[in-house]
Amino acid sequence: MRADLPQPARIVERLVENHRTVTLVLDTPLDCSPGQFAMLWLPGLDEKPFSISADEPLSFTVSRVGPFSEALHALGPGGTVWFRGPFGRGFGVETGCREPVLVGGGYGAAPLAFLARRLLARPNRTRPVRIHAVLGARTAADLLFTGRFAGLGCEVHPVTEDGTAGLRGVATDAARQVLAAGQVDRLFACGPGGMLDALAVLVRARQVPAELSREAYLRCGVGVCGACAHGDRLVCLDGPVFEVAP
């Protein structure tokens, strides 16, 4: 299967994650890495990039933010969506970390759940992996995947802006607390740009290596259009995951 050509897939399950987010489970697997993305296409409407939230079966977690995501939300089992991918650079699963913290802002939690599953599946060479999952949202109703991370055995640290669940504040506040304990050996994050910039400052101060998944306006997904330029790099080719050295 060519990654650059759209492939049809049938929806076999539609999971409601919260009041504005669903996961569409497709009838095919995809050889991909956590943090990579695919372009979803509805003929006659539009094509947009989405992070992959599971590989077997291929799944996408979609928050309702505009006309295209509204159309995806309207689909159910038996519906068809076209995809091409995977594209981009994903998270480094084989980094050898044993106590990572995964920081998800809003629907940035989706690719991190895929990452957590892969990290836990690595051979236990020295000691079990202990994963901290920091999940930030505006309110308790907006939190995503807290149950999924807990079901994997992760230590879940919810944080909400209004204090209706977990710590009152933003995701960086909870991440700061986890890093202060001094045991974390790597940080992975996905979410808004402001959150990622704040985390980059934080990990440099703590001398903890990090990988940050950045969002961008993606059109082609293959480095042709240049719409996703981030400084001198392209998010679709050089990212969306970028390393931050300690």
MARBA-3410 file (N, C-alpha, C, O; in Angstrom, 1 decimal):
246
0.8,-1.2,0.0,0.0,0.0,0.0,0.9,1.2,0.0,1.8,1.4,0.8 ~ 0.6,2.2,-0.9,1.4,3.4,-1.0,0.9,4.4,0.0,-0.3,4.7,-0.1 ~ 1.8,5.0,0.8,1.4,6.0,1.8,0.8,7.2,1.2,0.0,7.9,1.8 ~ 1.3,7.6,-0.1,0.9,8.9,-0.7,-0.4,8.8,-1.4,-0.9,9.8,-1.9 ~ -1.0,7.6,-1.5,-2.3,7.5,-2.3,-3.4,7.2,-1.3,-3.3,6.4,-0.4
-4.6,7.9,-1.4,-5.7,7.6,-0.5,-6.2,6.2,-0.6,-6.3,5.6,-1.7 ~ -6.5,5.6,0.6,-7.0,4.3,0.6,-8.4,4.3,1.4,-8.5,5.0,2.4 ~ -9.4,3.6,0.9,-10.7,3.6,1.6,-10.6,2.7,2.8,-10.0,1.6,2.7 ~ -11.3,3.0,3.8,-11.5,2.1,5.0,-12.9,2.3,5.6,-13.5,3.4,5.5 ~ -13.4,1.2,6.1,-14.7,1.2,6.6,-14.7,1.4,8.1,-13.8,0.8,8.8
-15.6,2.2,8.7,-15.6,2.4,10.1,-16.4,1.2,10.7,-17.5,0.8,10.3 ~ -15.7,0.5,11.7,-16.3,-0.6,12.4,-16.8,-0.2,13.8,-17.7,-1.0,14.4 ~ -16.3,0.9,14.3,-16.8,1.3,15.7,-16.6,2.8,15.8,-15.6,3.3,15.3 ~ -17.6,3.4,16.5,-17.5,4.8,16.9,-17.6,4.9,18.4,-18.7,4.6,18.9 ~ -16.5,5.3,19.0,-16.5,5.4,20.5,-16.6,6.9,20.9,-15.8,7.7,20.4
-17.5,7.2,21.8,-17.7,8.5,22.3,-16.7,8.7,23.5,-16.9,8.0,24.5 ~ -15.8,9.6,23.4,-14.8,9.8,24.4,-15.1,10.9,25.4,-14.9,10.7,26.6 ~ -15.7,12.0,24.9,-16.3,13.0,25.8,-17.3,13.8,25.0,-17.7,13.4,23.9 ~ -17.8,14.9,25.5,-18.9,15.6,24.8,-18.6,16.1,23.4,-19.5,16.5,22.7 ~ -17.3,16.2,23.1,-17.0,16.7,21.7,-16.0,15.9,21.0,-15.5,16.3,20.0
-15.7,14.7,21.5,-14.6,13.9,20.9,-15.1,12.5,20.7,-15.7,11.9,21.6 ~ -14.8,11.9,19.5,-15.1,10.5,19.2,-13.8,9.8,18.7,-13.0,10.5,18.1 ~ -13.8,8.5,18.8,-12.7,7.7,18.2,-13.4,6.9,17.1,-14.3,6.1,17.3 ~ -12.8,7.0,15.9,-13.3,6.2,14.8,-12.3,5.0,14.6,-11.1,5.2,14.3 ~ -12.8,3.8,14.7,-12.0,2.6,14.6,-12.3,2.0,13.2,-13.4,1.8,12.8
-11.2,1.8,12.4,-11.4,1.4,11.0,-11.1,-0.1,10.9,-10.6,-0.8,11.8 ~ -11.4,-0.6,9.7,-11.3,-2.1,9.5,-10.0,-2.5,8.9,-9.9,-3.5,8.2 ~ -8.9,-1.8,9.3,-7.6,-2.1,8.7,-6.5,-1.8,9.8,-6.7,-0.8,10.5 ~ -5.4,-2.5,9.8,-4.3,-2.1,10.6,-3.4,-1.1,9.7,-3.6,-1.0,8.5 ~ -2.4,-0.5,10.4,-1.5,0.3,9.6,-0.1,0.3,10.3,0.0,0.4,11.6
0.9,0.0,9.6,2.3,-0.1,10.1,2.7,1.4,10.3,3.1,2.1,9.4 ~ 2.7,1.8,11.6,3.0,3.2,11.9,3.6,3.3,13.3,3.6,2.3,14.1 ~ 4.1,4.5,13.6,4.7,4.7,15.0,3.8,5.8,15.7,3.2,6.6,15.1 ~ 3.8,5.7,17.0,3.1,6.8,17.8,3.7,8.1,17.5,4.9,8.3,17.4 ~ 2.8,9.1,17.2,3.2,10.4,16.9,3.1,10.7,15.4,3.1,11.9,15.0
3.1,9.7,14.6,2.9,9.9,13.2,1.4,10.3,12.9,0.5,10.2,13.8 ~ 1.2,10.8,11.7,-0.2,11.3,11.4,-0.6,10.7,10.0,0.2,10.2,9.2 ~ -1.9,10.8,9.7,-2.4,10.5,8.4,-3.3,11.6,7.9,-3.9,12.3,8.8 ~ -3.5,11.7,6.6,-4.5,12.6,6.1,-5.8,11.9,5.9,-5.9,10.9,5.2 ~ -6.9,12.4,6.5,-8.2,11.9,6.3,-8.9,12.7,5.2,-8.9,13.9,5.2
-9.6,12.0,4.3,-10.3,12.6,3.2,-11.7,12.2,3.1,-12.0,11.0,3.1 ~ -12.6,13.1,3.0,-14.0,12.8,2.6,-14.3,13.5,1.2,-14.3,14.7,1.1 ~ -14.4,12.6,0.2,-14.5,13.2,-1.2,-15.6,14.2,-1.3,-16.7,14.0,-0.8 ~ -15.3,15.3,-1.9,-16.3,16.4,-2.1,-16.3,17.4,-1.0,-17.0,18.4,-1.1 ~ -15.6,17.1,0.1,-15.6,18.0,1.3,-14.2,18.6,1.5,-14.0,19.8,1.3
-13.3,17.8,2.0,-12.0,18.3,2.4,-11.1,17.1,2.8,-11.5,16.0,2.9 ~ -9.8,17.5,3.0,-8.8,16.6,3.5,-8.1,17.3,4.7,-7.6,18.4,4.5 ~ -7.9,16.6,5.8,-7.2,17.2,7.0,-6.3,16.2,7.6,-6.5,15.0,7.5 ~ -5.3,16.7,8.3,-4.4,15.8,9.1,-4.9,15.4,10.4,-5.5,16.2,11.1 ~ -4.7,14.1,10.9,-5.0,13.7,12.2,-4.0,12.8,12.7,-3.4,11.9,12.0
-3.6,12.9,14.0,-2.7,12.0,14.7,-3.4,10.6,14.7,-4.6,10.5,14.8 ~ -2.6,9.6,14.7,-3.0,8.2,14.8,-3.1,7.9,16.3,-2.1,8.0,17.0 ~ -4.3,7.4,16.7,-4.4,7.0,18.1,-4.3,5.5,18.4,-4.3,5.1,19.5 ~ -4.3,4.7,17.3,-4.0,3.3,17.5,-3.7,2.7,16.1,-4.1,3.3,15.1 ~ -2.9,1.6,16.1,-2.5,1.1,14.8,-3.2,-0.2,14.4,-3.3,-0.5,13.2
-3.6,-1.0,15.4,-4.2,-2.3,15.1,-5.5,-2.5,16.0,-5.4,-2.9,17.1 ~ -6.6,-2.1,15.5,-6.9,-1.5,14.2,-6.6,0.0,14.1,-6.5,0.6,15.2 ~ -6.4,0.5,12.9,-6.2,1.9,12.8,-7.3,2.7,13.3,-8.5,2.5,13.0 ~ -7.0,3.7,14.2,-8.0,4.5,14.8,-7.6,6.0,14.8,-6.4,6.3,14.9 ~ -8.6,6.8,14.8,-8.4,8.3,14.8,-9.3,8.9,15.9,-10.5,8.5,15.9
-8.8,9.7,16.7,-9.6,10.4,17.7,-9.8,11.8,17.3,-8.9,12.6,17.1 ~ -11.1,12.2,17.1,-11.5,13.4,16.4,-12.3,14.3,17.4,-13.4,13.9,17.8 ~ -11.8,15.5,17.6,-12.6,16.5,18.4,-13.3,17.4,17.4,-12.8,17.8,16.4 ~ -14.5,17.8,17.8,-15.4,18.6,16.9,-15.0,20.0,17.0,-15.3,20.7,18.0 ~ -14.3,20.5,16.0,-13.9,21.9,16.0,-14.2,22.7,14.7,-14.1,23.9,14.7
-14.8,22.0,13.7,-15.1,22.7,12.5,-15.9,21.8,11.5,-16.3,20.7,11.9 ~ -16.2,22.3,10.3,-17.1,21.6,9.4,-16.6,20.2,9.1,-17.4,19.2,9.0 ~ -15.3,20.0,8.9,-14.7,18.7,8.5,-14.8,17.7,9.7,-15.3,16.6,9.5 ~ -14.5,18.1,10.9,-14.6,17.2,12.0,-16.1,17.0,12.3,-16.4,15.9,12.8 ~ -16.9,17.9,12.1,-18.4,17.7,12.2,-18.8,16.6,11.3,-19.6,15.7,11.7
-18.3,16.6,10.1,-18.7,15.5,9.1,-18.2,14.2,9.5,-18.9,13.2,9.4 ~ -17.0,14.1,10.1,-16.4,12.9,10.6,-17.3,12.4,11.8,-17.5,11.2,11.9 ~ -17.7,13.3,12.6,-18.5,12.9,13.8,-19.8,12.3,13.3,-20.4,11.4,14.0 ~ -20.3,12.7,12.2,-21.6,12.2,11.7,-21.5,10.8,11.2,-22.5,10.2,11.0 ~ -20.3,10.3,10.9,-20.1,9.0,10.4,-20.3,7.9,11.5,-20.0,8.2,12.7
-20.7,6.8,11.2,-20.8,5.7,12.1,-20.4,4.4,11.5,-19.9,4.3,10.4 ~ -20.6,3.2,12.2,-20.2,1.9,11.7,-20.8,1.7,10.3,-22.0,2.0,10.1 ~ -20.0,1.3,9.4,-20.4,1.1,8.0,-20.1,2.2,7.1,-20.0,2.1,5.9 ~ -19.8,3.4,7.7,-19.3,4.5,6.9,-17.9,4.4,6.4,-17.2,3.5,6.8 ~ -17.6,5.1,5.3,-16.3,5.0,4.7,-15.5,6.4,4.8,-16.1,7.4,4.6
-14.3,6.2,5.2,-13.4,7.4,5.2,-12.1,7.0,4.4,-11.7,5.8,4.5 ~ -11.5,7.9,3.7,-10.3,7.7,3.0,-9.1,8.2,3.8,-9.2,9.3,4.4 ~ -8.0,7.5,3.7,-6.8,8.0,4.4,-5.6,7.8,3.6,-5.5,6.9,2.7 ~ -4.5,8.6,3.8,-3.2,8.3,3.2,-2.2,8.6,4.3,-2.3,9.5,5.1 ~ -1.2,7.8,4.3,-0.2,7.9,5.4,0.4,6.5,5.7,0.0,5.6,5.1
1.2,6.4,6.8,1.5,7.4,7.7,2.6,8.4,7.2,3.4,8.0,6.3 ~ 2.6,9.5,7.8,3.6,10.6,7.5,4.3,11.1,8.8,3.8,10.9,9.9 ~ 5.4,11.7,8.6,6.1,12.4,9.6,7.0,11.5,10.5,7.1,10.3,10.4 ~ 7.6,12.2,11.4,8.5,11.5,12.4,7.8,11.4,13.7,7.2,12.3,14.2 ~ 7.7,10.1,14.2,7.0,9.9,15.5,7.9,9.9,16.7,9.0,10.4,16.6
7.3,9.5,17.8,8.1,9.5,19.1,9.1,8.4,19.1,8.9,7.3,18.4 ~ 10.2,8.6,19.8,11.2,7.5,20.0,10.8,6.5,21.0,11.1,6.7,22.2 ~ 10.2,5.4,20.6,9.8,4.4,21.5,11.0,3.7,22.1,11.0,3.3,23.3 ~ 12.1,3.5,21.3,13.2,2.7,21.8,14.3,3.6,22.4,15.5,3.5,22.1 ~ 13.9,4.6,23.2,14.9,5.5,23.8,15.5,4.9,25.1,16.5,5.4,25.6
14.9,3.8,25.6,15.4,3.2,26.8,14.9,3.8,28.1,15.3,3.5,29.2 ~ 14.0,4.8,28.0,13.5,5.5,29.2,12.7,4.5,30.0,12.0,3.6,29.5 ~ 12.7,4.6,31.3,12.0,3.8,32.3,11.0,4.5,33.2,10.2,3.8,33.8 ~ 11.1,5.8,33.2,10.1,6.6,34.0,9.8,7.8,33.2,10.2,8.9,33.6 ~ 9.0,7.7,32.1,8.7,8.9,31.3,7.5,9.6,31.9,6.6,9.0,32.6
7.3,10.9,31.5,6.1,11.6,31.7,5.5,12.0,30.4,6.2,12.5,29.6 ~ 4.2,11.7,30.2,3.5,12.0,28.9,2.6,13.1,29.2,1.7,13.0,30.1 ~ 2.7,14.2,28.5,1.9,15.4,28.8,1.0,15.7,27.6,1.5,16.0,26.5 ~ -0.3,15.6,27.8,-1.3,15.8,26.8,-2.2,17.0,27.1,-2.8,17.0,28.1 ~ -2.2,17.9,26.2,-3.1,19.1,26.3,-4.3,18.9,25.4,-4.1,18.8,24.2
-5.5,18.8,26.0,-6.7,18.5,25.2,-6.6,17.2,24.4,-6.3,16.2,25.0 ~ -6.9,17.3,23.1,-6.9,16.1,22.3,-5.5,15.7,22.0,-5.3,14.7,21.3 ~ -4.5,16.4,22.5,-3.1,15.9,22.4,-2.9,14.6,23.1,-1.8,13.9,22.9 ~ -3.8,14.2,24.0,-3.7,12.9,24.7,-3.8,11.7,23.8,-3.3,10.7,24.1 ~ -4.4,11.9,22.6,-4.7,10.7,21.7,-3.5,10.0,21.3,-3.4,8.8,21.5
-2.5,10.7,20.6,-1.3,9.9,20.2,-0.5,9.4,21.4,0.3,8.5,21.3 ~ -0.6,10.1,22.6,0.2,9.7,23.7,-0.3,8.3,24.3,0.4,7.6,24.9 ~ -1.6,8.1,24.1,-2.1,6.8,24.6,-1.6,5.6,23.7,-1.2,4.6,24.2 ~ -1.4,5.9,22.4,-0.8,4.9,21.5,0.7,4.8,22.0,1.2,3.6,22.0 ~ 1.4,5.9,22.3,2.8,5.8,22.8,2.9,5.0,24.1,3.8,4.2,24.2
2.0,5.2,25.0,2.1,4.5,26.3,2.0,3.0,26.1,2.7,2.2,26.7 ~ 1.1,2.6,25.2,0.9,1.2,24.9,2.2,0.6,24.3,2.6,-0.5,24.7 ~ 2.9,1.3,23.4,4.1,0.8,22.8,5.2,0.8,23.9,6.0,-0.1,23.9 ~ 5.3,1.8,24.7,6.4,1.8,25.7,6.2,0.7,26.7,7.2,0.1,27.1 ~ 5.0,0.3,27.1,4.8,-0.8,28.0,5.0,-2.1,27.3,5.2,-3.1,28.0
4.9,-2.2,26.0,5.1,-3.4,25.3,6.6,-3.8,25.1,6.9,-4.9,24.7 ~ 7.5,-2.8,25.4,8.9,-3.1,25.2,9.4,-4.2,26.2,8.8,-4.3,27.3 ~ 10.4,-5.0,25.8,10.9,-6.0,26.7,11.4,-5.4,28.1,12.0,-4.3,28.0 ~ 11.1,-6.0,29.2,11.5,-5.5,30.5,13.0,-6.0,30.7,13.2,-7.0,31.3 ~ 13.9,-5.1,30.3,15.3,-5.4,30.4,15.8,-5.3,31.8,16.6,-6.1,32.3
15.4,-4.2,32.5,16.0,-4.0,33.9,14.9,-3.8,34.9,15.0,-4.4,36.0 ~ 13.9,-3.0,34.6,12.8,-2.8,35.5,11.5,-2.4,34.7,11.7,-1.9,33.6 ~ 10.4,-2.6,35.3,9.1,-2.2,34.5,9.1,-0.7,34.2,9.7,0.1,35.0 ~ 8.5,-0.3,33.2,8.3,1.1,32.8,7.2,1.7,33.7,6.1,1.1,33.9 ~ 7.5,2.8,34.3,6.5,3.5,35.1,6.2,4.8,34.4,7.0,5.7,34.2
4.9,4.9,33.9,4.5,6.0,33.1,3.6,7.0,33.9,2.7,6.6,34.5 ~ 4.0,8.3,33.9,3.2,9.3,34.4,2.4,10.0,33.2,3.0,10.4,32.3 ~ 1.1,10.0,33.3,0.3,10.7,32.3,-0.3,11.9,32.8,-1.2,11.9,33.6 ~ 0.2,13.1,32.4,-0.4,14.4,32.8,-1.4,14.8,31.7,-1.0,14.9,30.5 ~ -2.6,14.9,32.1,-3.7,15.2,31.1,-4.4,16.5,31.5,-5.0,16.6,32.5
-4.3,17.5,30.6,-4.8,18.8,30.9,-6.0,19.1,30.0,-6.1,18.6,28.9 ~ -7.0,19.9,30.6,-8.2,20.3,29.9,-8.8,21.5,30.6,-8.4,21.8,31.7 ~ -9.8,22.1,29.9,-10.4,23.2,30.6,-11.3,22.8,31.8,-11.2,23.4,32.8 ~ -12.1,21.7,31.6,-12.9,21.2,32.6,-12.9,19.7,32.7,-12.2,19.1,31.8 ~ -13.5,19.2,33.7,-13.5,17.7,33.9,-14.2,17.1,32.7,-13.8,16.0,32.3
-15.2,17.7,32.1,-15.9,17.2,31.0,-15.1,17.1,29.7,-15.4,16.4,28.8 ~ -14.0,17.9,29.7,-13.1,18.0,28.5,-12.0,17.0,28.6,-11.2,16.8,27.6 ~ -11.7,16.4,29.7,-10.6,15.5,29.9,-10.7,14.3,28.9,-11.8,13.8,28.6 ~ -9.6,13.9,28.4,-9.6,12.8,27.4,-8.7,11.7,27.8,-7.5,11.9,28.2 ~ -9.2,10.4,27.8,-8.5,9.2,27.9,-7.9,9.0,29.3,-7.0,8.2,29.5
-8.5,9.6,30.3,-8.0,9.3,31.7,-8.2,7.8,32.0,-7.3,7.2,32.6 ~ -9.4,7.2,31.6,-9.6,5.8,31.9,-8.7,4.9,31.1,-8.3,3.9,31.6 ~ -8.4,5.3,29.9,-7.5,4.5,29.0,-6.1,4.4,29.6,-5.5,3.4,29.6 ~ -5.6,5.6,30.0,-4.3,5.6,30.6,-4.3,4.8,31.9,-3.3,4.0,32.2 ~ -5.3,5.0,32.7,-5.3,4.2,34.0,-5.4,2.7,33.7,-4.8,1.9,34.5
-6.2,2.3,32.7,-6.3,0.9,32.4,-5.0,0.3,31.9,-4.8,-0.9,32.0 ~ -4.1,1.1,31.4,-2.8,0.6,31.0,-1.8,0.5,32.2,-0.7,0.0,32.1 ~ -2.3,1.0,33.4,-1.4,1.0,34.5,-0.6,2.3,34.7,0.3,2.3,35.6 ~ -0.9,3.3,34.0,-0.2,4.6,34.1,-0.6,5.3,35.4,-1.8,5.2,35.8 ~ 0.2,6.2,35.9,-0.1,7.1,37.0,-0.7,8.3,36.4,0.0,9.1,35.8
-2.0,8.5,36.5,-2.7,9.6,35.8,-2.7,10.8,36.7,-3.1,10.8,37.9 ~ -2.3,12.0,36.1,-2.3,13.3,36.8,-3.2,14.2,36.1,-2.8,15.0,35.2 ~ -4.6,14.2,36.4,-5.4,15.2,35.7,-5.2,16.6,36.2,-4.9,16.8,37.3 ~ -5.4,17.6,35.3,-5.3,19.0,35.7,-6.3,19.7,34.8,-6.4,19.6,33.6 ~ -7.2,20.6,35.5,-8.2,21.3,34.8,-8.1,22.8,35.1,-7.7,23.1,36.3
-8.4,23.6,34.2,-8.3,25.1,34.4,-9.3,25.6,35.5,-9.0,26.5,36.2 ~ -10.4,24.9,35.6,-11.4,25.4,36.5,-11.4,24.6,37.8,-12.2,24.8,38.7 ~ -10.5,23.6,37.9,-10.4,22.8,39.2,-11.4,21.8,39.4,-11.6,21.2,40.5 ~ -12.2,21.4,38.3,-13.3,20.4,38.5,-12.8,19.0,38.5,-13.5,18.1,38.9 ~ -11.5,18.8,38.2,-10.9,17.5,38.3,-9.4,17.6,38.5,-8.8,18.4,37.8
-8.8,16.9,39.4,-7.4,17.0,39.7,-6.9,18.3,40.1,-7.6,19.1,40.8 ~ -5.7,18.6,39.7,-5.0,19.9,40.1,-5.7,21.0,39.3,-6.1,20.9,38.1 ~ -5.8,22.1,40.0,-6.4,23.3,39.3,-5.2,24.1,38.7,-4.2,24.5,39.3 ~ -5.3,24.3,37.3,-4.2,24.9,36.6,-4.1,24.4,35.2,-5.1,24.1,34.6 ~ -2.9,24.4,34.7,-2.7,23.9,33.3,-1.7,22.8,33.4,-1.1,22.5,34.4
-1.6,22.1,32.2,-0.8,20.9,32.2,0.7,21.1,32.6,1.3,20.2,33.2 ~ 1.2,22.2,32.3,2.6,22.5,32.7,2.8,22.5,34.2,3.9,22.2,34.7 ~ 1.7,22.9,34.9,1.8,22.9,36.4,2.0,21.5,37.0,2.8,21.3,37.8 ~ 1.2,20.6,36.4,1.3,19.2,36.9,2.6,18.6,36.4,3.2,17.8,37.2 ~ 3.0,18.9,35.2,4.3,18.4,34.7,5.5,18.9,35.6,6.4,18.1,35.9
5.4,20.1,36.0,6.5,20.6,36.9,6.5,19.9,38.2,7.6,19.6,38.7 ~ 5.4,19.5,38.7,5.4,18.7,40.0,6.0,17.4,39.8,6.7,16.9,40.6 ~ 5.6,16.7,38.7,6.2,15.4,38.4,7.7,15.4,38.2,8.4,14.6,38.8 ~ 8.1,16.4,37.5,9.6,16.5,37.2,10.3,16.9,38.5,11.5,16.5,38.6 ~ 9.7,17.6,39.4,10.4,18.0,40.6,10.7,16.8,41.5,11.6,16.9,42.3
10.0,15.7,41.3,10.3,14.5,42.1,11.7,13.9,41.7,12.2,13.1,42.5 ~ 12.2,14.2,40.6,13.5,13.9,40.2,13.7,12.5,39.6,14.9,12.1,39.5 ~ 12.7,11.7,39.3,12.8,10.4,38.8,12.6,10.3,37.3,13.0,9.3,36.7 ~ 11.9,11.2,36.7,11.5,11.2,35.3,12.8,11.2,34.4,13.7,12.1,34.7 ~ 12.9,10.3,33.5,14.1,10.3,32.6,13.8,10.7,31.2,14.7,10.8,30.3
12.5,11.1,30.8,12.2,11.6,29.5,10.8,12.1,29.5,9.9,11.6,30.2 ~ 10.5,13.2,28.8,9.2,13.8,28.7,8.8,13.7,27.2,9.5,14.0,26.3 ~ 7.5,13.3,27.0,6.9,13.3,25.7,5.6,14.2,25.8,4.9,14.1,26.8 ~ 5.3,15.0,24.8,4.2,15.9,24.9,3.5,16.1,23.6,4.2,16.1,22.5 ~ 2.2,16.4,23.6,1.5,16.8,22.4,0.4,17.7,22.9,-0.4,17.4,23.8
0.3,18.8,22.2,-0.8,19.8,22.6,-0.5,21.2,22.0,0.2,21.3,21.0 ~ -1.1,22.2,22.5,-1.0,23.6,22.0,0.4,24.0,22.0,1.2,23.6,22.9 ~ 0.8,24.9,21.1,2.1,25.4,21.0,2.6,26.1,22.2,3.8,26.0,22.6 ~ 1.8,26.9,22.9,2.2,27.6,24.1,2.6,26.6,25.2,3.6,26.9,25.9 ~ 1.9,25.5,25.3,2.2,24.5,26.3,3.5,23.9,26.0,4.4,23.6,26.9
3.8,23.6,24.7,5.0,22.9,24.3,6.2,23.9,24.5,7.3,23.4,25.0 ~ 6.0,25.2,24.3,7.1,26.1,24.5,7.5,26.2,26.0,8.6,26.2,26.4 ~ 6.4,26.2,26.8,6.7,26.2,28.3,7.4,24.9,28.8,8.2,25.0,29.6 ~ 7.0,23.8,28.2,7.6,22.5,28.6,9.1,22.5,28.1,9.9,21.9,28.8 ~ 9.4,23.1,27.0,10.7,23.1,26.5,11.6,23.9,27.5,12.8,23.4,27.8
11.1,25.0,28.0,11.9,25.7,29.0,12.1,24.9,30.3,13.1,24.9,30.9 ~ 11.0,24.2,30.7,11.0,23.4,31.9,12.0,22.3,31.8,12.8,22.1,32.8 ~ 12.0,21.5,30.7,12.9,20.4,30.6,14.4,20.8,30.5,15.2,20.1,31.0 ~ 14.6,21.9,29.8,16.0,22.3,29.8,16.5,22.7,31.1,17.7,22.4,31.5 ~ 15.7,23.3,31.9,16.1,23.7,33.3,16.3,22.5,34.2,17.2,22.5,35.0
15.6,21.4,33.9,15.7,20.2,34.7,16.7,19.2,34.0,17.0,18.1,34.6 ~ 17.2,19.5,32.8,18.1,18.7,32.1,17.5,17.3,31.8,18.1,16.3,32.0 ~ 16.2,17.3,31.4,15.5,16.1,31.0,15.3,16.1,29.5,14.7,17.1,29.0 ~ 15.7,15.1,28.8,15.4,15.0,27.3,13.9,15.0,27.1,13.2,14.4,27.8 ~ 13.5,15.6,25.9,12.1,15.6,25.7,11.8,15.5,24.2,12.7,15.8,23.3
10.6,15.1,23.8,10.1,15.0,22.5,8.7,15.7,22.4,7.8,15.2,23.1 ~ 8.6,16.7,21.6,7.4,17.5,21.6,6.7,17.4,20.2,7.4,17.6,19.2 ~ 5.5,17.0,20.2,4.7,16.9,18.9,4.0,18.2,18.6,3.1,18.6,19.4 ~ 4.4,18.9,17.6,3.8,20.2,17.3,2.8,20.1,16.2,2.9,19.4,15.2 ~ 1.7,20.9,16.4,0.7,21.1,15.4,1.0,22.1,14.4,1.8,23.1,14.7
0.5,22.0,13.2,0.8,23.0,12.2,-0.3,22.9,11.1,-1.1,21.9,11.1 ~ -0.5,23.9,10.3,-1.4,23.8,9.2,-0.8,23.0,8.1,0.1,23.4,7.4 ~ -1.3,21.7,7.9,-0.8,20.8,7.0,-1.7,20.7,5.8,-2.9,20.5,6.0 ~ -1.2,20.7,4.6,-2.0,20.6,3.4,-1.6,19.4,2.6,-2.5,18.5,2.4 ~ -0.4,19.2,2.2,0.0,18.1,1.4,0.5,16.9,2.2,0.2,15.7,1.8
1.2,17.1,3.3,1.7,16.1,4.2,3.0,15.5,3.7,3.5,14.6,4.4 ~ 3.5,15.9,2.6,4.7,15.3,2.0,5.8,16.3,1.7,6.7,15.9,1.0 ~ 5.7,17.5,2.2,6.8,18.5,2.1,6.8,19.2,0.8,7.9,19.8,0.5 ~ 5.7,19.2,0.0,5.7,19.9,-1.3,5.2,21.4,-1.1,5.8,22.3,-1.7 ~ 4.2,21.6,-0.3,3.5,22.9,-0.3,4.2,23.9,0.6,4.1,25.1,0.3
4.9,23.5,1.6,5.6,24.4,2.5,4.7,25.1,3.5,5.2,26.0,4.3 ~ 3.4,24.7,3.6,2.5,25.4,4.5,2.8,25.2,6.0,2.4,26.0,6.8 ~ 3.5,24.1,6.3,3.7,23.7,7.7,5.1,24.1,8.2,5.6,23.5,9.1 ~ 5.7,25.1,7.6,7.1,25.5,8.0,7.1,25.9,9.4,6.3,26.7,9.9 ~ 8.1,25.4,10.2,8.3,25.8,11.6,9.8,26.2,11.7,10.7,25.3,11.8
10.1,27.5,11.5,11.4,27.9,11.4,12.0,27.5,10.1,11.4,27.7,9.0 ~ 13.1,26.8,10.1,13.7,26.3,8.9,13.4,24.8,8.7,14.0,24.1,7.8 ~ 12.4,24.3,9.4,12.0,22.9,9.2,10.5,22.8,8.8,9.7,23.7,9.0 ~ 10.2,21.6,8.3,8.8,21.3,7.9,8.2,20.3,8.9,8.8,19.3,9.1 ~ 7.1,20.7,9.4,6.4,19.8,10.5,6.1,18.4,9.9,6.2,17.4,10.5
5.6,18.4,8.6,5.2,17.1,8.0,6.4,16.2,7.7,6.1,15.0,7.7 ~ 7.6,16.7,7.5,8.7,15.8,7.2,9.7,15.7,8.4,10.1,14.6,8.8 ~ 10.1,16.9,9.0,11.0,16.9,10.1,10.4,16.6,11.4,11.0,16.2,12.4 ~ 9.1,16.8,11.5,8.3,16.5,12.7,7.2,15.5,12.3,7.4,14.7,11.4 ~ 6.0,15.5,13.0,5.6,16.6,13.9,6.3,16.5,15.3,6.2,17.4,16.1
7.1,15.4,15.5,7.8,15.3,16.8,9.2,15.8,16.7,9.9,15.4,15.8 ~ 9.5,16.7,17.6,10.9,17.4,17.6,11.5,17.1,18.9,10.9,17.2,20.0 ~ 12.8,16.8,18.9,13.5,16.6,20.1,14.0,17.9,20.8,14.3,18.8,20.1 ~ 14.0,17.9,22.1,14.6,19.0,22.9,15.7,18.4,23.7,15.5,17.6,24.6 ~ 16.9,18.8,23.4,18.1,18.2,24.2,18.2,18.9,25.5,17.8,20.1,25.7
18.6,18.1,26.5,18.7,18.7,27.9,19.8,19.7,28.0,20.0,20.3,29.0
END
